Amino acid sequence: MSVRPLVIGNWKMNLDFVEALHLTQQLGVLLKNHPVEHTDVVIAPPFVDLRSVGSILDAERLPVALGAQHVNPQENGAHTGEVSVSMLQRLGVEWVIVGHSERRTNYAMSDEVVAATLRAVVRAGLHAVLCVGEALSVREADEHESFVAAQLRSALGGLEERFHPLVSVAYEPLWAIGTGVNATAEQVSQMSGLVRGVLAELLAGAPPVLYGGSVNAENAGTLVRSSDLDGFLVGGASLKAESFCAILHACDDCYAIKR
Ligand code: PEP
């Protein structure tokens, strides 16, 4: 771990605005009592919670940035049910998750739309967290490396250099997301190495490489200490302030030791 750790909580379609306020307040209390020193923290609530969560983060001056789980790459117009980058920006969103596997698989988000979305996000000056990862069948066919490399090339190939500092990548194997079966430290290391190698061809600098897939308070320390990672994208365990904070501190402690 050579850059500041980054941990993003993806709340998915959980927590109405009252529950979201409650979780943000709990997180605030824990972080005030036991602050993280080195770790950049982002939470990505559902769209409808962004304003209320953002107002608590501002009012309490919490060291937590606001993220969105998805965005439409178009600027405006006839896109019923969608939300644009400028709408998110007006709510104080600074980070956007792009191409989460649930969007790719369940909502037919193609590689082309992922690439267009990433460009819309970074052109507006927001940080894009590009998600890549293989399904179990792809891994069983021993094609996970070429599959993930192709996803990276498709999303990032030809991106103008001035936008490179706004890109982070989350390696999230589909078979580990929400299953309770995390990738092993060895599997994560192998894939973070592959991701870093492909990124070195595509981007200037060294973008943060995160892992996501059943990360929790118990496995975060081992994963971050024994894999070449810059942090995590966390789903289920970000819905409880205690477990999310434990993951933040695992990263914070690791960075303090390794840097
Ligand atoms: C995710 O949604 O990106 C994720 C990694 O979920 P979980 O931590 O629940 O596996």
py3Dmol code that shows the C-alpha trace and the ligand (Angstrom):
import py3Dmol

protein = """\
ATOM      1  CA  MET A   1       0.000   0.000   0.000  1.00  0.00           C
ATOM      2  CA  SER A   2       1.790   3.108  -1.242  1.00  0.00           C
ATOM      3  CA  VAL A   3      -0.993   5.647  -1.696  1.00  0.00           C
ATOM      4  CA  ARG A   4      -3.501   6.777   0.929  1.00  0.00           C
ATOM      5  CA  PRO A   5      -6.099   4.067   1.435  1.00  0.00           C
ATOM      6  CA  LEU A   6      -9.549   4.602  -0.016  1.00  0.00           C
ATOM      7  CA  VAL A   7     -12.668   2.872   1.316  1.00  0.00           C
ATOM      8  CA  ILE A   8     -16.075   3.290  -0.309  1.00  0.00           C
ATOM      9  CA  GLY A   9     -19.332   2.145   1.245  1.00  0.00           C
ATOM     10  CA  ASN A  10     -21.922   1.145  -1.360  1.00  0.00           C
ATOM     11  CA  TRP A  11     -25.278   1.127   0.377  1.00  0.00           C
ATOM     12  CA  LYS A  12     -27.015  -0.203  -2.756  1.00  0.00           C
ATOM     13  CA  MET A  13     -30.850  -0.019  -2.579  1.00  0.00           C
ATOM     14  CA  ASN A  14     -30.931  -0.024   1.223  1.00  0.00           C
ATOM     15  CA  LEU A  15     -31.984   2.528   3.862  1.00  0.00           C
ATOM     16  CA  ASP A  16     -34.711   5.127   3.410  1.00  0.00           C
ATOM     17  CA  PHE A  17     -33.779   8.711   4.228  1.00  0.00           C
ATOM     18  CA  VAL A  18     -34.505   8.378   7.966  1.00  0.00           C
ATOM     19  CA  GLU A  19     -32.412   5.196   8.232  1.00  0.00           C
ATOM     20  CA  ALA A  20     -29.697   6.830   6.140  1.00  0.00           C
ATOM     21  CA  LEU A  21     -29.568   9.794   8.528  1.00  0.00           C
ATOM     22  CA  HIS A  22     -29.309   7.431  11.455  1.00  0.00           C
ATOM     23  CA  LEU A  23     -26.419   5.459   9.966  1.00  0.00           C
ATOM     24  CA  THR A  24     -24.568   8.660   8.995  1.00  0.00           C
ATOM     25  CA  GLN A  25     -24.950   9.996  12.529  1.00  0.00           C
ATOM     26  CA  GLN A  26     -23.683   6.714  14.016  1.00  0.00           C
ATOM     27  CA  LEU A  27     -20.724   6.778  11.656  1.00  0.00           C
ATOM     28  CA  GLY A  28     -20.026  10.357  12.688  1.00  0.00           C
ATOM     29  CA  VAL A  29     -19.974   9.477  16.391  1.00  0.00           C
ATOM     30  CA  LEU A  30     -17.616   6.543  15.830  1.00  0.00           C
ATOM     31  CA  LEU A  31     -15.275   8.571  13.637  1.00  0.00           C
ATOM     32  CA  LYS A  32     -15.200  11.442  16.135  1.00  0.00           C
ATOM     33  CA  ASN A  33     -14.344   9.077  18.993  1.00  0.00           C
ATOM     34  CA  HIS A  34     -11.828   7.091  16.956  1.00  0.00           C
ATOM     35  CA  PRO A  35     -10.754   9.078  13.867  1.00  0.00           C
ATOM     36  CA  VAL A  36      -9.009   7.601  10.869  1.00  0.00           C
ATOM     37  CA  GLU A  37      -5.818   9.477  10.076  1.00  0.00           C
ATOM     38  CA  HIS A  38      -4.804   8.360   6.614  1.00  0.00           C
ATOM     39  CA  THR A  39      -7.831   6.840   4.950  1.00  0.00           C
ATOM     40  CA  ASP A  40     -10.113   8.574   2.453  1.00  0.00           C
ATOM     41  CA  VAL A  41     -13.706   7.585   3.175  1.00  0.00           C
ATOM     42  CA  VAL A  42     -16.653   7.748   0.779  1.00  0.00           C
ATOM     43  CA  ILE A  43     -20.253   6.658   1.285  1.00  0.00           C
ATOM     44  CA  ALA A  44     -22.600   6.062  -1.635  1.00  0.00           C
ATOM     45  CA  PRO A  45     -26.248   6.087  -0.490  1.00  0.00           C
ATOM     46  CA  PRO A  46     -29.263   5.729  -2.798  1.00  0.00           C
ATOM     47  CA  PHE A  47     -29.981   8.872  -4.870  1.00  0.00           C
ATOM     48  CA  VAL A  48     -32.951   9.843  -2.700  1.00  0.00           C
ATOM     49  CA  ASP A  49     -30.762   9.941   0.423  1.00  0.00           C
ATOM     50  CA  LEU A  50     -27.985  12.098  -1.037  1.00  0.00           C
ATOM     51  CA  ARG A  51     -29.295  15.429   0.159  1.00  0.00           C
ATOM     52  CA  SER A  52     -30.016  14.355   3.732  1.00  0.00           C
ATOM     53  CA  VAL A  53     -26.762  12.404   4.103  1.00  0.00           C
ATOM     54  CA  GLY A  54     -24.794  15.276   2.543  1.00  0.00           C
ATOM     55  CA  SER A  55     -26.321  17.778   4.961  1.00  0.00           C
ATOM     56  CA  ILE A  56     -25.234  15.688   7.972  1.00  0.00           C
ATOM     57  CA  LEU A  57     -21.711  15.288   6.577  1.00  0.00           C
ATOM     58  CA  ASP A  58     -21.515  19.085   6.133  1.00  0.00           C
ATOM     59  CA  ALA A  59     -23.145  20.049   9.424  1.00  0.00           C
ATOM     60  CA  GLU A  60     -20.971  17.657  11.441  1.00  0.00           C
ATOM     61  CA  ARG A  61     -17.871  18.365   9.313  1.00  0.00           C
ATOM     62  CA  LEU A  62     -17.304  14.646   8.936  1.00  0.00           C
ATOM     63  CA  PRO A  63     -14.239  13.561   6.952  1.00  0.00           C
ATOM     64  CA  VAL A  64     -16.425  11.512   4.634  1.00  0.00           C
ATOM     65  CA  ALA A  65     -17.101  12.320   0.975  1.00  0.00           C
ATOM     66  CA  LEU A  66     -20.406  11.766  -0.776  1.00  0.00           C
ATOM     67  CA  GLY A  67     -20.606   9.227  -3.586  1.00  0.00           C
ATOM     68  CA  ALA A  68     -23.272   8.006  -6.006  1.00  0.00           C
ATOM     69  CA  GLN A  69     -23.806   4.418  -7.087  1.00  0.00           C
ATOM     70  CA  HIS A  70     -24.493   5.139 -10.747  1.00  0.00           C
ATOM     71  CA  VAL A  71     -25.194   7.963 -13.173  1.00  0.00           C
ATOM     72  CA  ASN A  72     -26.503   8.388 -16.702  1.00  0.00           C
ATOM     73  CA  PRO A  73     -23.840   9.697 -19.122  1.00  0.00           C
ATOM     74  CA  GLN A  74     -26.296  12.019 -20.937  1.00  0.00           C
ATOM     75  CA  GLU A  75     -26.512  15.646 -19.839  1.00  0.00           C
ATOM     76  CA  ASN A  76     -30.325  15.832 -19.706  1.00  0.00           C
ATOM     77  CA  GLY A  77     -33.426  14.971 -21.700  1.00  0.00           C
ATOM     78  CA  ALA A  78     -35.818  12.082 -22.180  1.00  0.00           C
ATOM     79  CA  HIS A  79     -34.225   9.468 -19.913  1.00  0.00           C
ATOM     80  CA  THR A  80     -37.052   8.546 -17.574  1.00  0.00           C
ATOM     81  CA  GLY A  81     -35.876   7.446 -14.156  1.00  0.00           C
ATOM     82  CA  GLU A  82     -32.274   8.503 -14.709  1.00  0.00           C
ATOM     83  CA  VAL A  83     -30.028  11.077 -13.029  1.00  0.00           C
ATOM     84  CA  SER A  84     -27.279  13.207 -14.626  1.00  0.00           C
ATOM     85  CA  VAL A  85     -23.779  14.097 -13.446  1.00  0.00           C
ATOM     86  CA  SER A  86     -24.664  17.778 -12.995  1.00  0.00           C
ATOM     87  CA  MET A  87     -27.626  16.814 -10.770  1.00  0.00           C
ATOM     88  CA  LEU A  88     -25.284  14.803  -8.557  1.00  0.00           C
ATOM     89  CA  GLN A  89     -22.735  17.607  -8.493  1.00  0.00           C
ATOM     90  CA  ARG A  90     -25.375  20.056  -7.257  1.00  0.00           C
ATOM     91  CA  LEU A  91     -25.932  17.726  -4.283  1.00  0.00           C
ATOM     92  CA  GLY A  92     -22.238  17.703  -3.374  1.00  0.00           C
ATOM     93  CA  VAL A  93     -21.396  14.315  -4.863  1.00  0.00           C
ATOM     94  CA  GLU A  94     -17.671  13.962  -5.525  1.00  0.00           C
ATOM     95  CA  TRP A  95     -17.372  10.256  -6.358  1.00  0.00           C
ATOM     96  CA  VAL A  96     -19.352   7.984  -8.669  1.00  0.00           C
ATOM     97  CA  ILE A  97     -19.239   4.187  -8.882  1.00  0.00           C
ATOM     98  CA  VAL A  98     -19.141   3.283 -12.576  1.00  0.00           C
ATOM     99  CA  GLY A  99     -20.035  -0.090 -14.069  1.00  0.00           C
ATOM    100  CA  HIS A 100     -20.882  -1.968 -10.888  1.00  0.00           C
ATOM    101  CA  SER A 101     -21.535  -5.601 -11.827  1.00  0.00           C
ATOM    102  CA  GLU A 102     -25.141  -5.299 -10.650  1.00  0.00           C
ATOM    103  CA  ARG A 103     -25.645  -2.526 -13.235  1.00  0.00           C
ATOM    104  CA  ARG A 104     -23.813  -4.488 -15.919  1.00  0.00           C
ATOM    105  CA  THR A 105     -25.659  -7.751 -15.248  1.00  0.00           C
ATOM    106  CA  ASN A 106     -29.144  -6.706 -14.155  1.00  0.00           C
ATOM    107  CA  TYR A 107     -29.575  -3.460 -16.111  1.00  0.00           C
ATOM    108  CA  ALA A 108     -27.732  -4.326 -19.330  1.00  0.00           C
ATOM    109  CA  MET A 109     -24.987  -1.735 -18.860  1.00  0.00           C
ATOM    110  CA  SER A 110     -22.684  -2.480 -21.806  1.00  0.00           C
ATOM    111  CA  ASP A 111     -18.938  -1.857 -21.962  1.00  0.00           C
ATOM    112  CA  GLU A 112     -19.695   1.100 -24.274  1.00  0.00           C
ATOM    113  CA  VAL A 113     -22.055   2.674 -21.747  1.00  0.00           C
ATOM    114  CA  VAL A 114     -19.520   2.065 -18.961  1.00  0.00           C
ATOM    115  CA  ALA A 115     -16.871   3.909 -20.996  1.00  0.00           C
ATOM    116  CA  ALA A 116     -19.249   6.787 -21.782  1.00  0.00           C
ATOM    117  CA  THR A 117     -20.322   7.031 -18.141  1.00  0.00           C
ATOM    118  CA  LEU A 118     -16.753   7.124 -16.912  1.00  0.00           C
ATOM    119  CA  ARG A 119     -15.978   9.946 -19.334  1.00  0.00           C
ATOM    120  CA  ALA A 120     -19.065  11.936 -18.296  1.00  0.00           C
ATOM    121  CA  VAL A 121     -18.024  11.623 -14.641  1.00  0.00           C
ATOM    122  CA  VAL A 122     -14.374  12.654 -14.979  1.00  0.00           C
ATOM    123  CA  ARG A 123     -15.101  15.436 -17.498  1.00  0.00           C
ATOM    124  CA  ALA A 124     -17.236  17.023 -14.793  1.00  0.00           C
ATOM    125  CA  GLY A 125     -14.273  16.791 -12.388  1.00  0.00           C
ATOM    126  CA  LEU A 126     -15.746  13.998 -10.263  1.00  0.00           C
ATOM    127  CA  HIS A 127     -13.873  10.855  -9.212  1.00  0.00           C
ATOM    128  CA  ALA A 128     -14.859   7.660 -11.030  1.00  0.00           C
ATOM    129  CA  VAL A 129     -14.546   4.265  -9.353  1.00  0.00           C
ATOM    130  CA  LEU A 130     -14.523   1.797 -12.219  1.00  0.00           C
ATOM    131  CA  CYS A 131     -15.720  -1.692 -11.236  1.00  0.00           C
ATOM    132  CA  VAL A 132     -14.340  -4.726 -13.044  1.00  0.00           C
ATOM    133  CA  GLY A 133     -14.579  -8.412 -12.246  1.00  0.00           C
ATOM    134  CA  GLU A 134     -15.394 -11.816 -13.629  1.00  0.00           C
ATOM    135  CA  ALA A 135     -18.303 -14.214 -13.110  1.00  0.00           C
ATOM    136  CA  LEU A 136     -17.618 -17.652 -11.651  1.00  0.00           C
ATOM    137  CA  SER A 137     -17.985 -19.330 -15.053  1.00  0.00           C
ATOM    138  CA  VAL A 138     -15.277 -17.055 -16.462  1.00  0.00           C
ATOM    139  CA  ARG A 139     -12.918 -17.908 -13.615  1.00  0.00           C
ATOM    140  CA  GLU A 140     -13.665 -21.609 -13.971  1.00  0.00           C
ATOM    141  CA  ALA A 141     -12.751 -21.349 -17.645  1.00  0.00           C
ATOM    142  CA  ASP A 142      -9.480 -19.724 -16.534  1.00  0.00           C
ATOM    143  CA  GLU A 143     -10.312 -16.595 -18.521  1.00  0.00           C
ATOM    144  CA  HIS A 144     -10.545 -14.146 -15.614  1.00  0.00           C
ATOM    145  CA  GLU A 145      -7.308 -12.321 -16.391  1.00  0.00           C
ATOM    146  CA  SER A 146      -8.101 -11.674 -20.050  1.00  0.00           C
ATOM    147  CA  PHE A 147     -11.726 -10.795 -19.159  1.00  0.00           C
ATOM    148  CA  VAL A 148     -10.746  -8.169 -16.579  1.00  0.00           C
ATOM    149  CA  ALA A 149      -7.978  -6.793 -18.813  1.00  0.00           C
ATOM    150  CA  ALA A 150     -10.524  -6.361 -21.622  1.00  0.00           C
ATOM    151  CA  GLN A 151     -12.945  -4.546 -19.279  1.00  0.00           C
ATOM    152  CA  LEU A 152     -10.167  -2.136 -18.254  1.00  0.00           C
ATOM    153  CA  ARG A 153      -9.072  -1.491 -21.838  1.00  0.00           C
ATOM    154  CA  SER A 154     -12.623  -0.929 -22.973  1.00  0.00           C
ATOM    155  CA  ALA A 155     -13.404   1.594 -20.212  1.00  0.00           C
ATOM    156  CA  LEU A 156     -10.095   3.436 -20.025  1.00  0.00           C
ATOM    157  CA  GLY A 157      -8.446   3.134 -23.454  1.00  0.00           C
ATOM    158  CA  GLY A 158      -7.842   6.562 -24.995  1.00  0.00           C
ATOM    159  CA  LEU A 159      -8.903   8.533 -21.905  1.00  0.00           C
ATOM    160  CA  GLU A 160      -7.319  12.004 -22.015  1.00  0.00           C
ATOM    161  CA  GLU A 161      -4.376  12.208 -19.635  1.00  0.00           C
ATOM    162  CA  ARG A 162      -5.730  15.160 -17.665  1.00  0.00           C
ATOM    163  CA  PHE A 163      -8.514  12.899 -16.373  1.00  0.00           C
ATOM    164  CA  HIS A 164      -6.259  10.048 -15.215  1.00  0.00           C
ATOM    165  CA  PRO A 165      -5.908  11.331 -11.615  1.00  0.00           C
ATOM    166  CA  LEU A 166      -9.692  11.039 -11.231  1.00  0.00           C
ATOM    167  CA  VAL A 167      -9.789   7.274 -11.850  1.00  0.00           C
ATOM    168  CA  SER A 168      -9.786   4.469  -9.265  1.00  0.00           C
ATOM    169  CA  VAL A 169     -10.452   0.811 -10.017  1.00  0.00           C
ATOM    170  CA  ALA A 170     -12.294  -1.749  -7.900  1.00  0.00           C
ATOM    171  CA  TYR A 171     -11.662  -5.414  -8.682  1.00  0.00           C
ATOM    172  CA  GLU A 172     -14.909  -7.131  -7.691  1.00  0.00           C
ATOM    173  CA  PRO A 173     -15.309 -10.773  -8.722  1.00  0.00           C
ATOM    174  CA  LEU A 174     -19.039 -11.397  -9.129  1.00  0.00           C
ATOM    175  CA  TRP A 175     -18.868 -14.667  -7.227  1.00  0.00           C
ATOM    176  CA  ALA A 176     -17.693 -12.781  -4.124  1.00  0.00           C
ATOM    177  CA  ILE A 177     -20.226  -9.942  -4.131  1.00  0.00           C
ATOM    178  CA  GLY A 178     -22.851 -10.376  -1.438  1.00  0.00           C
ATOM    179  CA  THR A 179     -22.133 -14.102  -1.142  1.00  0.00           C
ATOM    180  CA  GLY A 180     -20.131 -14.180   2.077  1.00  0.00           C
ATOM    181  CA  VAL A 181     -17.309 -15.861   0.117  1.00  0.00           C
ATOM    182  CA  ASN A 182     -14.502 -13.363  -0.290  1.00  0.00           C
ATOM    183  CA  ALA A 183     -11.615 -13.875  -2.691  1.00  0.00           C
ATOM    184  CA  THR A 184      -8.511 -15.095  -0.876  1.00  0.00           C
ATOM    185  CA  ALA A 185      -5.571 -12.761  -0.309  1.00  0.00           C
ATOM    186  CA  GLU A 186      -3.686 -14.778  -2.927  1.00  0.00           C
ATOM    187  CA  GLN A 187      -6.462 -14.382  -5.517  1.00  0.00           C
ATOM    188  CA  VAL A 188      -6.739 -10.677  -4.729  1.00  0.00           C
ATOM    189  CA  SER A 189      -2.975 -10.190  -5.046  1.00  0.00           C
ATOM    190  CA  GLN A 190      -2.865 -11.971  -8.370  1.00  0.00           C
ATOM    191  CA  MET A 191      -5.696  -9.852  -9.761  1.00  0.00           C
ATOM    192  CA  SER A 192      -4.520  -6.553  -8.299  1.00  0.00           C
ATOM    193  CA  GLY A 193      -1.158  -7.267  -9.961  1.00  0.00           C
ATOM    194  CA  LEU A 194      -2.904  -7.892 -13.269  1.00  0.00           C
ATOM    195  CA  VAL A 195      -5.007  -4.739 -12.868  1.00  0.00           C
ATOM    196  CA  ARG A 196      -1.944  -2.621 -12.035  1.00  0.00           C
ATOM    197  CA  GLY A 197      -0.101  -4.026 -15.045  1.00  0.00           C
ATOM    198  CA  VAL A 198      -2.905  -3.153 -17.461  1.00  0.00           C
ATOM    199  CA  LEU A 199      -3.402   0.267 -15.842  1.00  0.00           C
ATOM    200  CA  ALA A 200       0.294   1.014 -16.350  1.00  0.00           C
ATOM    201  CA  GLU A 201      -0.305   0.639 -20.117  1.00  0.00           C
ATOM    202  CA  LEU A 202      -3.422   2.804 -20.086  1.00  0.00           C
ATOM    203  CA  LEU A 203      -2.955   5.578 -17.530  1.00  0.00           C
ATOM    204  CA  ALA A 204      -0.265   7.900 -16.251  1.00  0.00           C
ATOM    205  CA  GLY A 205       0.425   7.534 -12.526  1.00  0.00           C
ATOM    206  CA  ALA A 206      -0.750   4.701 -10.309  1.00  0.00           C
ATOM    207  CA  PRO A 207      -4.506   4.801  -9.697  1.00  0.00           C
ATOM    208  CA  PRO A 208      -5.802   3.308  -6.447  1.00  0.00           C
ATOM    209  CA  VAL A 209      -6.756  -0.355  -6.825  1.00  0.00           C
ATOM    210  CA  LEU A 210      -9.487  -1.555  -4.474  1.00  0.00           C
ATOM    211  CA  TYR A 211     -11.000  -4.950  -3.826  1.00  0.00           C
ATOM    212  CA  GLY A 212     -14.710  -5.602  -3.271  1.00  0.00           C
ATOM    213  CA  GLY A 213     -16.577  -8.810  -2.475  1.00  0.00           C
ATOM    214  CA  SER A 214     -17.788  -9.836   0.984  1.00  0.00           C
ATOM    215  CA  VAL A 215     -15.277  -7.653   2.808  1.00  0.00           C
ATOM    216  CA  ASN A 216     -16.166  -7.427   6.487  1.00  0.00           C
ATOM    217  CA  ALA A 217     -14.739  -6.426   9.855  1.00  0.00           C
ATOM    218  CA  GLU A 218     -13.155  -9.876  10.255  1.00  0.00           C
ATOM    219  CA  ASN A 219     -11.393 -10.327   6.905  1.00  0.00           C
ATOM    220  CA  ALA A 220     -10.448  -6.713   6.019  1.00  0.00           C
ATOM    221  CA  GLY A 221      -7.215  -6.681   8.049  1.00  0.00           C
ATOM    222  CA  THR A 222      -5.863  -9.894   6.525  1.00  0.00           C
ATOM    223  CA  LEU A 223      -6.849  -8.873   3.008  1.00  0.00           C
ATOM    224  CA  VAL A 224      -5.286  -5.435   3.176  1.00  0.00           C
ATOM    225  CA  ARG A 225      -2.111  -6.641   4.895  1.00  0.00           C
ATOM    226  CA  SER A 226      -1.467  -9.585   2.617  1.00  0.00           C
ATOM    227  CA  SER A 227      -2.565  -8.254  -0.784  1.00  0.00           C
ATOM    228  CA  ASP A 228      -1.303  -5.365  -2.872  1.00  0.00           C
ATOM    229  CA  LEU A 229      -4.373  -3.196  -2.312  1.00  0.00           C
ATOM    230  CA  ASP A 230      -5.186   0.467  -1.738  1.00  0.00           C
ATOM    231  CA  GLY A 231      -8.513  -0.135  -0.038  1.00  0.00           C
ATOM    232  CA  PHE A 232     -11.983  -1.604  -0.447  1.00  0.00           C
ATOM    233  CA  LEU A 233     -15.378  -1.166  -2.020  1.00  0.00           C
ATOM    234  CA  VAL A 234     -17.750  -2.456   0.646  1.00  0.00           C
ATOM    235  CA  GLY A 235     -21.408  -3.414   0.235  1.00  0.00           C
ATOM    236  CA  GLY A 236     -23.183  -5.224   3.077  1.00  0.00           C
ATOM    237  CA  ALA A 237     -20.682  -4.364   5.788  1.00  0.00           C
ATOM    238  CA  SER A 238     -21.056  -0.639   5.061  1.00  0.00           C
ATOM    239  CA  LEU A 239     -24.640  -0.768   6.338  1.00  0.00           C
ATOM    240  CA  LYS A 240     -23.493  -1.088   9.956  1.00  0.00           C
ATOM    241  CA  ALA A 241     -21.410   1.777  11.348  1.00  0.00           C
ATOM    242  CA  GLU A 242     -19.322  -0.548  13.546  1.00  0.00           C
ATOM    243  CA  SER A 243     -18.311  -2.947  10.789  1.00  0.00           C
ATOM    244  CA  PHE A 244     -17.622  -0.142   8.309  1.00  0.00           C
ATOM    245  CA  CYS A 245     -15.433   1.649  10.868  1.00  0.00           C
ATOM    246  CA  ALA A 246     -13.548  -1.560  11.620  1.00  0.00           C
ATOM    247  CA  ILE A 247     -12.729  -1.846   7.892  1.00  0.00           C
ATOM    248  CA  LEU A 248     -11.608   1.799   7.797  1.00  0.00           C
ATOM    249  CA  HIS A 249      -9.299   1.218  10.756  1.00  0.00           C
ATOM    250  CA  ALA A 250      -7.878  -1.968   9.239  1.00  0.00           C
ATOM    251  CA  CYS A 251      -6.794   0.114   6.223  1.00  0.00           C
ATOM    252  CA  ASP A 252      -5.616   3.020   8.347  1.00  0.00           C
ATOM    253  CA  ASP A 253      -3.458   0.782  10.565  1.00  0.00           C
ATOM    254  CA  CYS A 254      -1.995  -1.033   7.572  1.00  0.00           C
ATOM    255  CA  TYR A 255      -1.010   2.244   5.890  1.00  0.00           C
ATOM    256  CA  ALA A 256       0.554   3.555   9.115  1.00  0.00           C
ATOM    257  CA  ILE A 257       2.718   0.415   9.347  1.00  0.00           C
ATOM    258  CA  LYS A 258       3.651   0.044   5.669  1.00  0.00           C
ATOM    259  CA  ARG A 259       4.354   3.591   4.528  1.00  0.00           C
TER     260      ARG A 259
END
"""
ligand_1 = """\
10
PEP
C -20.424 -4.337 -3.722
O -21.623 -4.145 -3.787
O -19.669 -3.705 -4.458
C -19.925 -5.323 -2.772
C -18.649 -5.578 -2.769
O -20.853 -5.916 -1.950
P -20.527 -6.881 -0.679
O -19.454 -6.188 0.139
O -21.821 -6.974 0.035
O -20.043 -8.176 -1.237
"""
view = py3Dmol.view(width=600, height=400)
view.addModel(protein, "pdb")
view.setStyle({"model": 0}, {"cartoon": {"style": "trace"}})
view.addModel(ligand_1, "xyz")
view.setStyle({"model": 1}, {"stick": {}})
view.zoomTo()
view.show()
